[in-house]
Amino acid sequence: MAEQYKTAFLGEIPLALSVREGGDSGVPVVVGYPHSPEAEAFRQAARNLAGQLSVQSYLLLPMV
């Protein structure tokens, strides 16, 4: 889908019961199950997003 919309692929989150239950209960999987593969997938996607934002911000800085 990222390719189709010509945007960066940030990652994929496994469709696991713990993700849904955490969302329903208000306890994110990265808090409730911090060492799970699902939590790691969220952290990796967040790192990828932060990296993309950093690059985009740098590219938009005016050259002095």
N, C-alpha and C positions, 0 to 999 in steps of 0.2 A: 504494500500500500504506500509506503514511503516513496518508493521509486515512482509509482504512478503519479503522486502529487509533487514529485521533485523536491523532496525534503529529506532531512537527515533521519536515519533510523536510529532511535535512541535505545531500543531494547524491547524485550518481550517479557511479560509477566505470566508465569504459569497460572492456569485456571485451577486453583486449589481451594478446597473447602476452607482452609485457614484464612485465606484472603477475604472471602465473603463473610465469614463469621467475624473477623476483625473489623470489617467495615460496618457490619450490623451492630456490633457491640461498642464501637467507638475506640477500640484498641487496635491500632495499626499492626499489621503482621511484623513490621520491623521492631515493634515494642514487645508484642506478645510472644513472638517466635524469632528472636533476633538472629539465630544461627541457621535458620531454615533456608533452603534454596529460593523460596519466594521472597524472603527479606533481602537476600543478596541480589536478586534480580531487581528489586525496587532501588536498592542502593546503587547498583550499576547504571540503571537508567537515569538516576539523579546525577551521577557523576558525568554521564554523557551529556545530559542537558546543560549542566554547569559549564562543561567544556565548550559546547556550541555557543552558549550565551557569551562566554568570554571571548571567543574568536569574533563573533559578530560585533560585540562592543568595541573591540580593538579596530576592526575594519571601519567602523563608523567614526572613530576619533578624527578630529581635524588635524591635518599635518601642519605643524608650526614651522 
